[in-house]
């Protein structure tokens, strides 16, 4: 007697996939608004130097690597839903950072909220793998990213509107608490992650047999190569607060600066929504469409900072950055979920988050150092671009064998 399957809205979009994605949308609707105004709040309201913002971002991502790794492993042991809910409920610390009167206090709360986000992300991704099959995994992660970044897109637009009508930063920070609370409530309704998974999802859903020894060895090699590439890409990834500051310092307009954030999120959301429909060779597209495109966009940003261009010219470059992020955030977790066993998916997702975060720690620190000692943005963005291209070359050498989840 077969077990009744969960009712589906369309073949791959189940209730659980929808709730996980909506939770991500609400979360980004809240904390991405914080990220949009936090650099302006810190640097132009609290009068902190740009290098201090760089330090805050580095501290957010550096220890955040450990929280991501811990969250994934703990989820494998006690259930991913408990861990995801715990982390998600602490993200509002980001909102409270904007109520502080001194840069150090704002930095402490901001870092705490970001660490909670990293702690939550691997378990949430693992919950998505539990409710999807191998055949629809990429599309499901693309949908998750589309709603995730779609929330950020709405946050950026809302923030621009609020600034144009004269809202204070403190009011905007407080308003972000509402969607963050809705995110946790939505995630609590998901029927997944209640206990550790012991059966490979692909086998459970399709009856497939485990991969043989040779394939499993290829999967391990590919897994290590992806972690190496994503780590190097992390070294070439920076907080989007830096482009916001770049545009602001050129045009001295909060609305124009955060308008770049709108373009970034809009393109990234659309990329995530459609990437599962058009990509057939995940490894190659991740290398060239994701890492390489991101590296080239950073090099273009470096070039733009050296000459006087109209504000419009920044937006196509920001759009390329958004496309790159959409590809990476969709394909990285999808590929990882297909080449790691169900018993270790949480740990693998944690390793993915941790590896990226270590690179982000260094990248954000280097952005501040190179901006300060290089007297501008040229060397900062140039360094980032070169490493992004290097990450693409590392991953492009990987075999593009069929991805089958091992035992």
C-alpha positions in Angstrom: 0.0 0.0 0.0 1.6 3.3 -1.1 1.6 6.3 1.1 -0.5 9.3 0.0 1.6 12.1 -1.5 1.2 15.7 -0.4 -1.2 17.6 -2.6 0.6 19.7 -5.2 -0.2 23.1 -6.7 1.8 22.2 -9.8 3.9 19.0 -10.1 6.9 20.4 -8.3 5.4 23.1 -6.1 4.1 21.4 -3.0 2.7 23.1 0.1 6.0 22.7 1.9 8.1 24.2 -1.0 5.7 27.1 -1.1 5.9 27.8 2.7 9.7 27.5 2.8 9.9 29.9 -0.1 7.4 32.3 1.4 9.3 32.3 4.7 12.4 33.2 2.7 10.5 36.0 1.0 9.3 37.5 4.3 12.8 37.3 5.8 14.4 39.1 2.9 11.6 41.7 2.9 12.7 42.5 6.4 16.5 42.2 6.6 17.3 43.3 3.1 15.8 46.6 4.0 18.1 46.7 6.9 21.1 45.9 4.7 20.1 48.6 2.2 20.2 51.5 4.8 22.6 50.1 7.4 25.8 51.3 5.5 24.2 54.8 5.1 23.1 54.8 8.7 26.5 53.7 10.0 28.7 55.9 7.8 26.5 59.0 7.2 24.4 59.1 10.4 26.7 57.7 13.0 29.7 59.1 11.2 31.7 55.9 11.2 34.5 55.6 8.5 34.1 53.3 5.5 36.8 51.0 7.0 34.6 50.5 10.1 31.7 49.3 7.9 34.2 47.0 6.3 35.2 45.6 9.7 31.5 45.1 10.6 30.8 43.1 7.4 33.9 41.0 7.9 33.0 40.2 11.4 29.4 39.3 10.3 30.7 36.8 7.7 33.8 35.5 9.5 32.3 34.0 12.7 29.1 33.5 10.6 30.9 30.7 8.8 31.1 28.8 12.1 27.4 29.4 12.7 26.5 28.1 9.3 28.6 25.0 9.8 27.1 24.4 13.2 23.6 24.9 12.0 23.9 22.3 9.3 25.5 19.7 11.6 23.1 20.3 14.4 20.2 19.9 12.1 21.5 16.5 11.0 21.5 15.5 14.7 18.3 17.0 16.2 16.2 17.9 13.2 16.5 20.8 10.8 13.2 22.5 11.6 14.2 23.2 15.2 17.5 24.7 14.2 16.0 26.8 11.3 13.3 28.2 13.6 15.8 29.1 16.3 18.0 31.0 13.9 15.1 32.7 12.1 13.6 34.0 15.3 16.9 35.8 16.1 17.3 37.6 12.8 15.4 40.7 14.1 18.6 41.6 16.0 19.5 43.2 12.6 16.5 45.5 12.9 17.4 46.6 16.4 20.9 47.6 15.2 19.4 50.7 13.7 18.1 52.0 17.0 21.6 52.2 18.5 23.3 55.6 19.0 26.9 54.5 18.6 28.7 52.5 15.9 30.0 49.7 18.2 26.5 48.9 19.6 25.0 49.0 16.2 27.7 46.6 15.0 27.2 44.1 17.8 23.5 43.7 17.1 24.0 43.6 13.3 26.6 40.8 13.7 24.3 38.9 16.0 21.4 39.0 13.6 23.6 38.0 10.7 25.1 35.1 12.6 21.5 33.9 13.3 20.7 34.1 9.6 23.7 31.9 8.7 22.7 29.5 11.5 19.3 29.1 9.9 20.2 28.9 6.2 21.7 25.4 5.9 18.8 23.7 7.8 16.2 25.6 5.7 17.9 24.4 2.5 18.0 20.9 3.8 14.3 21.0 4.6 13.7 21.9 0.9 15.6 18.8 -0.2 13.4 16.6 2.0 10.2 17.7 0.1 11.6 17.6 -3.5 12.9 14.9 -5.8 16.0 14.9 -7.9 14.2 15.8 -11.0 12.7 19.0 -9.6 15.4 20.0 -7.2 16.9 22.7 -9.4 13.5 24.2 -10.1 12.6 24.2 -6.4 15.8 25.9 -5.4 15.3 28.4 -8.2 11.8 29.2 -6.9 13.2 29.5 -3.4 15.8 32.0 -4.6 13.2 33.9 -6.7 10.9 34.5 -3.7 13.9 35.0 -1.4 15.4 37.7 -3.6 11.9 38.9 -4.6 11.4 39.8 -1.0 14.7 41.8 -1.1 13.5 43.5 -4.3 10.3 44.6 -2.6 12.3 45.7 0.4 14.5 47.8 -1.8 11.6 49.5 -3.6 9.8 50.1 -0.3 12.9 51.6 1.3 13.3 54.0 -1.7 9.7 55.1 -1.4 9.9 55.5 2.4 13.1 57.6 2.0 11.4 59.8 -0.7 8.5 60.6 1.6 10.8 61.6 4.4 10.8 58.5 6.7 13.6 58.4 9.2 16.1 55.5 9.3 14.8 54.5 12.8 11.2 54.1 11.5 12.3 51.9 8.6 14.4 49.7 10.9 11.3 49.2 13.2 9.0 48.4 10.2 11.3 45.5 9.2 10.3 43.6 12.4 6.9 42.8 10.9 8.0 40.7 7.9 10.7 39.0 9.9 8.1 37.8 12.4 5.9 36.6 9.6 8.9 34.7 8.2 9.3 32.7 11.4 5.5 32.0 11.7 5.4 30.8 8.1 8.4 28.5 8.5 6.8 27.0 11.6 4.0 25.6 9.4 6.3 23.6 7.2 5.9 19.8 7.5 9.6 18.9 7.1 12.8 18.7 9.1 11.1 17.4 12.3 13.7 14.7 12.7 17.0 13.6 11.2 16.7 12.1 7.7 18.1 8.6 7.3 16.9 7.7 3.7 18.3 9.3 0.6 15.6 11.6 -0.9 16.1 10.5 -4.4 15.8 6.8 -3.4 12.8 7.5 -1.3 11.0 9.4 -4.0 11.9 7.4 -7.1 13.1 4.0 -5.8 16.6 4.7 -7.3 19.5 2.5 -6.2 22.5 4.1 -4.5 25.3 5.2 -6.7 28.2 2.7 -7.2 31.6 3.2 -5.8 33.2 4.9 -8.8 30.3 7.4 -9.1 30.5 8.0 -5.3 34.2 8.8 -5.7 33.5 11.2 -8.5 30.9 12.9 -6.4 33.4 13.4 -3.6 35.9 14.9 -6.0 33.2 17.2 -7.4 32.0 18.2 -3.9 35.6 19.2 -2.9 36.0 21.1 -6.1 32.7 23.0 -5.6 33.7 23.9 -2.0 37.1 25.2 -3.3 35.5 27.2 -6.1 32.8 28.6 -3.8 35.4 29.5 -1.3 37.4 31.4 -3.8 34.2 33.0 -5.1 33.5 34.0 -1.5 36.9 35.8 -1.5 35.5 37.7 -4.5 32.1 38.5 -2.9 31.3 41.6 -1.0 28.4 43.1 0.8 26.2 45.0 -1.6 26.6 47.9 0.9 29.8 48.7 -1.0 28.1 49.4 -4.3 25.5 51.4 -2.4 28.2 53.5 -0.9 30.0 53.8 -4.2 26.9 55.2 -6.0 26.1 57.4 -3.0 29.6 58.9 -2.9 29.3 59.7 -6.6 25.8 61.2 -6.7 25.0 61.9 -3.0 21.4 60.6 -3.3 20.0 57.9 -1.0 17.3 57.1 -3.5 19.7 56.6 -6.4 22.0 54.5 -4.3 19.3 52.1 -3.1 17.8 52.2 -6.6 20.9 50.1 -7.6 19.8 47.6 -4.9 16.3 47.4 -6.6 17.9 46.5 -10.0 20.2 44.0 -8.3 17.4 42.2 -6.6 15.0 42.3 -9.5 17.4 40.7 -11.9 18.5 38.1 -9.4 14.9 37.1 -8.6 14.0 36.7 -12.2 17.1 34.6 -12.8 16.3 32.2 -9.9 12.7 31.9 -11.2 13.7 30.8 -14.7 17.1 29.2 -14.3 15.6 25.7 -13.6 13.8 25.8 -16.9 16.8 26.7 -19.1 19.9 25.0 -17.5 20.8 21.5 -18.6 24.5 21.4 -17.7 24.6 22.6 -14.1 28.4 22.6 -13.5 29.3 24.6 -16.6 26.5 27.2 -16.1 27.5 27.6 -12.5 31.1 28.3 -13.5 30.5 30.7 -16.4 27.1 32.1 -15.8 27.7 32.4 -12.1 31.3 32.9 -11.0 32.7 34.3 -14.2 29.9 36.7 -14.8 30.2 38.0 -11.2 33.9 38.5 -11.7 33.5 40.4 -14.9 30.8 42.6 -13.3 33.2 43.6 -10.5 35.9 44.4 -13.1 33.4 46.6 -14.9 32.5 48.3 -11.6 36.2 49.0 -11.1 36.4 50.7 -14.5 33.3 52.8 -13.9 34.7 54.2 -10.6 37.7 55.7 -12.5 35.7 58.0 -14.8 32.7 60.3 -14.7 29.8 58.4 -16.1 26.1 59.1 -15.6 24.4 57.1 -12.9 22.6 55.0 -15.5 25.8 53.2 -16.4 26.1 51.6 -12.9 22.7 49.8 -13.3 23.7 47.4 -16.1 26.7 46.3 -14.1 24.6 45.9 -11.0 22.2 43.8 -13.1 25.1 41.5 -14.1 25.9 41.1 -10.4 22.2 40.1 -9.8 22.2 37.6 -12.6 25.4 36.0 -11.2 23.9 35.7 -7.7 20.7 34.2 -9.1 22.7 31.5 -10.9 24.9 30.7 -7.9 22.3 30.7 -5.2 20.1 28.3 -7.4 22.7 25.9 -8.7 25.1 25.6 -5.7 22.7 24.1 -3.2 20.9 22.0 -5.9 24.2 20.4 -7.0 25.3 19.8 -3.4 22.0 18.1 -2.5 22.4 15.7 -5.5 26.0 14.6 -4.8 25.7 14.2 -1.0 23.7 11.6 0.9 20.5 12.5 2.8 22.3 11.7 6.1 24.9 14.4 5.5 23.0 17.0 3.5 22.7 19.3 6.4 26.4 19.2 7.1 27.1 19.7 3.4 24.9 22.7 3.2 26.6 24.0 6.4 30.0 23.5 4.8 28.8 25.4 1.7 27.7 28.3 3.8 30.8 28.2 6.0 33.2 28.1 3.0 31.5 31.1 1.4 31.4 33.0 4.7 35.2 32.5 5.2 35.8 34.1 1.8 33.3 36.8 2.5 35.1 37.7 5.7 38.3 38.2 3.7 36.6 40.0 0.8 34.9 42.5 2.9 38.0 43.2 4.9 40.0 43.6 1.7 37.4 46.0 0.3 37.9 48.3 3.2 41.7 48.0 3.2 42.1 48.5 -0.5 39.6 51.4 -0.6 41.5 53.1 2.3 45.0 52.6 1.1 44.2 52.7 -2.6 42.4 56.0 -2.2 39.3 54.8 -4.0 37.4 51.8 -5.3 39.5 50.8 -8.3 41.8 48.3 -6.6 39.0 47.0 -4.3 36.7 46.0 -7.2 39.6 44.9 -9.4 40.8 42.5 -6.7 37.3 41.1 -6.4 36.9 40.6 -10.2 40.2 38.7 -10.6 39.2 36.2 -7.9 35.8 35.7 -9.4 37.2 34.7 -12.7 39.6 32.4 -10.9 36.7 30.6 -9.2 35.1 30.0 -12.6 38.3 28.5 -14.0 38.6 26.1 -11.1 35.0 24.8 -11.4 35.0 24.7 -15.2 37.6 21.9 -15.0 35.1 19.6 -13.1 33.5 16.7 -14.8 29.9 17.3 -15.8 28.7 13.8 -15.1 25.1 13.0 -14.3 24.3 14.0 -10.7 22.8 11.1 -8.7 22.5 11.3 -5.0 24.7 8.7 -3.3 23.8 6.7 -0.3 
